[in-house]
Amino acid sequence: MIFGGILAAFIGLASGAVVSGAVFAFIAAIGVVPRMAKRTATEDSVIIYEEAIIWGGILGATTLVFDFSLPVVPVIAIILSLLAGIFFGVLAMSLAEVLDVLPVLAGRIAVKNGMLYFVLAIALGKAAGSLLYFIVSGFHTPGG
């Protein structure tokens, strides 16, 4: 009985390590961190960015394993949600940039100027869709 629990814990830990390693390898392969540091002129802070991503992954996985709750302060929840949205937006745009989606699309629809507005429209559309999903009744069913 104890051996089965130890084996299950080992398999769970090993599986989590493989999945998290794959996620971090994906993030590293598409070059989110160096590209973001270059665009914001903070190349000397790449280590801090990488540590933040690693600790965020560790803390996020911990919340799935252990049952605990923190008091909800609306301002902090809003800030954390905004930061999570920014991260996933940067990740999605970095993936699109690596795959050359935007330059190919711009060439196909003959966009010469205004690519900044195109990207901004995508970001604002995603934000509006997320707000509708979570605020308007009927878009989101809790627990489902």
Contact map, one row per residue, 1 for C-alpha under 8 A:
111110000000000000000000000000000000000000000000000000000000000000000000000000000000000000000000000000000000000000000000000000000000000000000000
111111000000000000000000000000000000000000000000000000000000000000000000000000000000000000000000000000000000000000000000000000000000000000000000
111111100000000000000000000000000000000000000000000000000000000000000000000000000000000000000000000000000000000000000000000000000000000000000000
111111110000000000000000000000000000000000000000000000000000000000000000000000000000000000000000000000000000000000000000000000000000000000000000
111111111000000000000000000000000000000000000000000000000000000000000000000000000000000000000000000000000000000000000000000000000000000000000000
011111111100000000000000000000000000000000000000000000000000000000000000000000000000000000000000000000000000000000000000000000000000000000000000
001111111110000000000000000000000000000000000000000000000000000000000000000000000000000000000000000000000000000000000000000000000000000000000000
000111111111000000000000000000000000000000000000000000000000000000000000000000000000000000000000000000000000000000000000000000000000000000000000
000011111111100000000000000000000000000000000000000000000000000000000000000000000000000000000000000000000000000000000000000000000000000000000000
000001111111110000000000000000000000000000000000000000000000000000000000000000000000000000000000000000000000000000000000000000000000000000000000
000000111111111000000000000000000000000000000000000000000000000000000000000000000000000000000000000000000000000000000000000000000000000000000000
000000011111111100000000000000000000000000000000000000000000000000000000000000000000000000000000000000000000000000000000000000000000000000000000
000000001111111110000000000000000000000000000000000000000000000000000000000000000000000000000000000000000000000000000000000000000000000000000000
000000000111111111000000000000000000000000000000000000000000000000000000000000000000000000000000000000000000000000000000000000000000000000000000
000000000011111111100000000000000000000000000000000000000000000000000000000000000000000000000000000000000000000000000000000000000000000000000000
000000000001111111110000000000000000000000000000000000000000000000000000000000000000000000000000000000000000000000000000000000000000000000000000
000000000000111111111000000000000000000000000000000000000000000000000000000000000000000000000000000000000000000000000000000000000000000000000000
000000000000011111111100000000000000000000000000000000000000000000000000000000000000000000000000000000000000000000000000000000000000000000000000
000000000000001111111110000000000000000000000000000000000000000000000000000000000000000000000000000000000000000000000000000000000000000000000000
000000000000000111111111000000000000000000000000000000001000000000000000000000000000000000000000000000000000000000000000000000000000000000000000
000000000000000011111111100000000000000000000000000000000000000000000000000000000000000000000000000000000000000000000000000000000000000000000000
000000000000000001111111110000000000000000000000000000000000000000000000000000000000000000000000000000000000000000000000000000000000000000000000
000000000000000000111111111000000000000000000000000000000000000000000000000000000000000000000000000000000000000000000000000000000000000000000000
000000000000000000011111111100000000000000000000000001000000000000000000000000000000000000000000000000000000000000000000000000000000000000000000
000000000000000000001111111110000000000000000000000000000000000000000000000000000000000000000000000000000000000000000000000000000000000000000000
000000000000000000000111111111000000000000000000000000000000000000000000000000000000000000000000000000000000000000000000000000000000000000000000
000000000000000000000011111111111000000000000000000000000000000000000000000000000000000000100000000000000000000000000000000000000000000000000000
000000000000000000000001111111111000000000000000000000000000000000000000000000000000000000000000000000000000000000000000000000000000000000000000
000000000000000000000000111111100000000000000000000000000000000000000000000000000000000000000000000000000000000000000000000000000000000000000000
000000000000000000000000011111110000000000000000000000000000000000000000000000000000000000000110010000000000000000000000000000000000000000000000
000000000000000000000000001111111110000000000000000000000000000000000000000000000000000000000100000000000000000000000000000000000000000000000000
000000000000000000000000001101111111000000000000000000000000000000000000000000000000000001100100000000000000000000000000000000000000000000000000
000000000000000000000000001100111111100000000100110000000000000000000000000000000000000000000000000000000000000000000000000000000000000000000000
000000000000000000000000000000111111110000100100000000000000000000000000000000000000000000000000000000000000000000000000000000000000000000000000
000000000000000000000000000000111111111000000000000000000000000000000000000000000000000000000000000000000000000000000000000000000000000000000000
000000000000000000000000000000011111111100000000000000000000000000000000000000000000000000000000000000000000000000000000000000000000000000000000
000000000000000000000000000000001111111111101100000000000000000000000000000000000000000000000000000000000000000000000000000000000000000000000000
000000000000000000000000000000000111111111100000000000000000000000000000000000000000000000000000000000000000000000000000000000000000000000000000
000000000000000000000000000000000011111111000000000000000000000000000000000000000000000000000000000000000000000000000000000000000000000000000000
000000000000000000000000000000000001111111100000000000000000000000000000000000000000000000000000000000000000000000000000000000000000000000000000
000000000000000000000000000000000000111111100000000000000000000000000000000000000000000000000000000000000000000000000000000000000000000000000000
000000000000000000000000000000000000111111111100000000000000000000000000000000000000000000000000000000000000000000000000000000000000000000000000
000000000000000000000000000000000100110111111100000000000000000000000000000000000000000000000000000000000000000000000000000000000000000000000000
000000000000000000000000000000000000000001111110000000000000000000000000000000000000000000000000000000000000000000000000000000000000000000000000
000000000000000000000000000000000000100001111111100000000000000000000000000000000000000000000000000000000000000000000000000000000000000000000000
000000000000000000000000000000001100100001111111110000000000000000000000000000000000000000000000000000000000000000000000000000000000000000000000
000000000000000000000000000000000000000000011111111000000000000000000000000000000000000000000000000000000000000000000000000000000000000000000000
000000000000000000000000000000000000000000001111111100000000000000000000000000000000000000000000000000000000000000000000000000000000000000000000
000000000000000000000000000000001000000000001111111110000000000000000000000000000000000000000000000000000000000000000000000000000000000000000000
000000000000000000000000000000001000000000000111111111000000000000000000000000000000000000000000000000000000000000000000000000000000000000000000
000000000000000000000000000000000000000000000011111111100000000000000000000000000000000000000000000000000000000000000000000000000000000000000000
000000000000000000000000000000000000000000000001111111110000000000000000000000000000000000000000000000000000000000000000000000000000000000000000
000000000000000000000000000000000000000000000000111111111000000000000000000000000000000000000000000000000000000000000000000000000000000000000000
000000000000000000000001000000000000000000000000011111111100000000000000000000000000000000000000000000000000000000000000000000000000000000000000
000000000000000000000000000000000000000000000000001111111110000000000000000000000000000000000000000000000000000000000000000000000000000000000000
000000000000000000000000000000000000000000000000000111111111000000000000000000000000000000000000000000000000000000000000000000000000000000000000
000000000000000000010000000000000000000000000000000011111111100000000000000000000000000000000000000000000000000000000000000000000000000000000000
000000000000000000000000000000000000000000000000000001111111110000000000000000000000000000000000000000000000000000000000000000000000000000000000
000000000000000000000000000000000000000000000000000000111111111000000000000000000000000000000000000000000000000000000000000000000000000000000000
000000000000000000000000000000000000000000000000000000011111111100000000000000000000000000000000000000000000000000000000000000000000000000000000
000000000000000000000000000000000000000000000000000000001111111110000000000000000000000000000000000000000000000000000000000000000000000000000000
000000000000000000000000000000000000000000000000000000000111111111000000000000000000000000000000000000000000000000000000000000000000000000000000
000000000000000000000000000000000000000000000000000000000011111111110000000000000000000000000000000000000000000000000000000000000000000000000000
000000000000000000000000000000000000000000000000000000000001111111100000000000000000000000000000000000000000000000000000000000000000000000000000
000000000000000000000000000000000000000000000000000000000000111111100000000000000000000000000000000000000000000000000000000000000000000000000000
000000000000000000000000000000000000000000000000000000000000011111110000000000000000000000000000000000000000000000000000000000000000000000000000
000000000000000000000000000000000000000000000000000000000000001111111000000000000000000000000000000000000000000000000000000000000000000000000000
000000000000000000000000000000000000000000000000000000000000001001111100000000000000000000000000000000000000000000000000000000000000000000000000
000000000000000000000000000000000000000000000000000000000000000000111110000000000000000000000000000000000000000000000000000000000000000000000000
000000000000000000000000000000000000000000000000000000000000000000011111000000000000000000000000000000000000000000000000000000000000000000000000
000000000000000000000000000000000000000000000000000000000000000000001111100000000000000000000000000000000000000000000000000000000000000000000000
000000000000000000000000000000000000000000000000000000000000000000000111110110000000000000000000000000000000000000000000000000000000000000000000
000000000000000000000000000000000000000000000000000000000000000000000011111110000000000000000000000000000000000000000000000000000000000000000000
000000000000000000000000000000000000000000000000000000000000000000000001111111000000000000000000000000000000000000000000000000000000000000000000
000000000000000000000000000000000000000000000000000000000000000000000000111111100000000000000000000000000000000000000000000000000000000000000000
000000000000000000000000000000000000000000000000000000000000000000000001111111110000000000000000000000000000000000000000000000000000000000000000
000000000000000000000000000000000000000000000000000000000000000000000001111111111000000000000000000000000000000000000000000000000000000000000000
000000000000000000000000000000000000000000000000000000000000000000000000011111111100000000000000000000000000000000000000000000000000000000000000
000000000000000000000000000000000000000000000000000000000000000000000000001111111110000000000000000000000000000000000000000000000000000000000000
000000000000000000000000000000000000000000000000000000000000000000000000000111111111000000000000000000000000000000000000000000000000000000000000
000000000000000000000000000000000000000000000000000000000000000000000000000011111111100000000000000000000000000000000000000000000000000000000000
000000000000000000000000000000000000000000000000000000000000000000000000000001111111110000000000000000000000000000000000000000000000000000000000
000000000000000000000000000000000000000000000000000000000000000000000000000000111111111000000000000000000000000000000000000000000000000000000000
000000000000000000000000000000000000000000000000000000000000000000000000000000011111111100000000000000000000000000000000000000000000000000000000
000000000000000000000000000000000000000000000000000000000000000000000000000000001111111110000000000000000000000000000000000000000000000000000000
000000000000000000000000000000000000000000000000000000000000000000000000000000000111111111000000000000000000000000000000000000000000000000000000
000000000000000000000000000000000000000000000000000000000000000000000000000000000011111111100000000000000000000000000000000000000000000000000000
000000000000000000000000000000000000000000000000000000000000000000000000000000000001111111110000000000000000000000000000000000000000000000000000
000000000000000000000000000000000000000000000000000000000000000000000000000000000000111111111000000000000000000000000000001000000000000000000000
000000000000000000000000000000010000000000000000000000000000000000000000000000000000011111111100000000000000000000000000000000000000000000000000
000000000000000000000000001000010000000000000000000000000000000000000000000000000000001111111110000000000000000000000000000000000000000000000000
000000000000000000000000000000000000000000000000000000000000000000000000000000000000000111111111000000000000000000000000000000000000000000000000
000000000000000000000000000000000000000000000000000000000000000000000000000000000000000011111111100000000000000000000000000000000000000000000000
000000000000000000000000000001110000000000000000000000000000000000000000000000000000000001111111110000000000000000000000000000000000000000000000
000000000000000000000000000001000000000000000000000000000000000000000000000000000000000000111111111000000000000000000000000000000000000000000000
000000000000000000000000000000000000000000000000000000000000000000000000000000000000000000011111111111000000000000000000000000000000000000000000
000000000000000000000000000000000000000000000000000000000000000000000000000000000000000000001111111111000000000000000000000000000000000000000000
000000000000000000000000000001000000000000000000000000000000000000000000000000000000000000000111111110000000000000000000000000000000000000000000
000000000000000000000000000000000000000000000000000000000000000000000000000000000000000000000011111110000000000000000000000000000000000000000000
000000000000000000000000000000000000000000000000000000000000000000000000000000000000000000000001111111110000000000000000000000000000000000000000
000000000000000000000000000000000000000000000000000000000000000000000000000000000000000000000001111111111000000000000000000000000000000000000000
000000000000000000000000000000000000000000000000000000000000000000000000000000000000000000000001100111111100000000000000000000000000000000000000
000000000000000000000000000000000000000000000000000000000000000000000000000000000000000000000000000111111110000000000000000000000000000000000000
000000000000000000000000000000000000000000000000000000000000000000000000000000000000000000000000000111111111000000000000000000000000000000000000
000000000000000000000000000000000000000000000000000000000000000000000000000000000000000000000000000011111111100000000000000000000000000000000000
000000000000000000000000000000000000000000000000000000000000000000000000000000000000000000000000000001111111111100100000000000000000000000000000
000000000000000000000000000000000000000000000000000000000000000000000000000000000000000000000000000000111111111000000000000000000000000000000000
000000000000000000000000000000000000000000000000000000000000000000000000000000000000000000000000000000011111111000000000000000000000000000000000
000000000000000000000000000000000000000000000000000000000000000000000000000000000000000000000000000000001111111000000000000000000000000000000000
000000000000000000000000000000000000000000000000000000000000000000000000000000000000000000000000000000000111111100000000000000000000000000000000
000000000000000000000000000000000000000000000000000000000000000000000000000000000000000000000000000000000111111111100000000000000000000000000000
000000000000000000000000000000000000000000000000000000000000000000000000000000000000000000000000000000000100011111100000000000000000000000000000
000000000000000000000000000000000000000000000000000000000000000000000000000000000000000000000000000000000000001111100000000000000000000000000000
000000000000000000000000000000000000000000000000000000000000000000000000000000000000000000000000000000000000001111111100000000000000000000000000
000000000000000000000000000000000000000000000000000000000000000000000000000000000000000000000000000000000100001111111110000000000000000000000000
000000000000000000000000000000000000000000000000000000000000000000000000000000000000000000000000000000000000000001111111000000000000000000000000
000000000000000000000000000000000000000000000000000000000000000000000000000000000000000000000000000000000000000001111111100000000000000000000000
000000000000000000000000000000000000000000000000000000000000000000000000000000000000000000000000000000000000000001111111110000000000000000000000
000000000000000000000000000000000000000000000000000000000000000000000000000000000000000000000000000000000000000000111111111000000000000000000000
000000000000000000000000000000000000000000000000000000000000000000000000000000000000000000000000000000000000000000011111111100000000000000000000
000000000000000000000000000000000000000000000000000000000000000000000000000000000000000000000000000000000000000000001111111110000000000000000000
000000000000000000000000000000000000000000000000000000000000000000000000000000000000000000000000000000000000000000000111111111000000000000000000
000000000000000000000000000000000000000000000000000000000000000000000000000000000000000010000000000000000000000000000011111111100000000000000000
000000000000000000000000000000000000000000000000000000000000000000000000000000000000000000000000000000000000000000000001111111110000000000000000
000000000000000000000000000000000000000000000000000000000000000000000000000000000000000000000000000000000000000000000000111111111000000000000000
000000000000000000000000000000000000000000000000000000000000000000000000000000000000000000000000000000000000000000000000011111111100000000000000
000000000000000000000000000000000000000000000000000000000000000000000000000000000000000000000000000000000000000000000000001111111110000000000000
000000000000000000000000000000000000000000000000000000000000000000000000000000000000000000000000000000000000000000000000000111111111000000000000
000000000000000000000000000000000000000000000000000000000000000000000000000000000000000000000000000000000000000000000000000011111111100000000000
000000000000000000000000000000000000000000000000000000000000000000000000000000000000000000000000000000000000000000000000000001111111110000000000
000000000000000000000000000000000000000000000000000000000000000000000000000000000000000000000000000000000000000000000000000000111111111100000000
000000000000000000000000000000000000000000000000000000000000000000000000000000000000000000000000000000000000000000000000000000011111111100100000
000000000000000000000000000000000000000000000000000000000000000000000000000000000000000000000000000000000000000000000000000000001111111100110000
000000000000000000000000000000000000000000000000000000000000000000000000000000000000000000000000000000000000000000000000000000000111111110110000
000000000000000000000000000000000000000000000000000000000000000000000000000000000000000000000000000000000000000000000000000000000011111110000000
000000000000000000000000000000000000000000000000000000000000000000000000000000000000000000000000000000000000000000000000000000000011111111110000
000000000000000000000000000000000000000000000000000000000000000000000000000000000000000000000000000000000000000000000000000000000000011111110000
000000000000000000000000000000000000000000000000000000000000000000000000000000000000000000000000000000000000000000000000000000000000000111111000
000000000000000000000000000000000000000000000000000000000000000000000000000000000000000000000000000000000000000000000000000000000001110111111000
000000000000000000000000000000000000000000000000000000000000000000000000000000000000000000000000000000000000000000000000000000000000110111111100
000000000000000000000000000000000000000000000000000000000000000000000000000000000000000000000000000000000000000000000000000000000000000001111111
000000000000000000000000000000000000000000000000000000000000000000000000000000000000000000000000000000000000000000000000000000000000000000011111
000000000000000000000000000000000000000000000000000000000000000000000000000000000000000000000000000000000000000000000000000000000000000000001111
000000000000000000000000000000000000000000000000000000000000000000000000000000000000000000000000000000000000000000000000000000000000000000001111
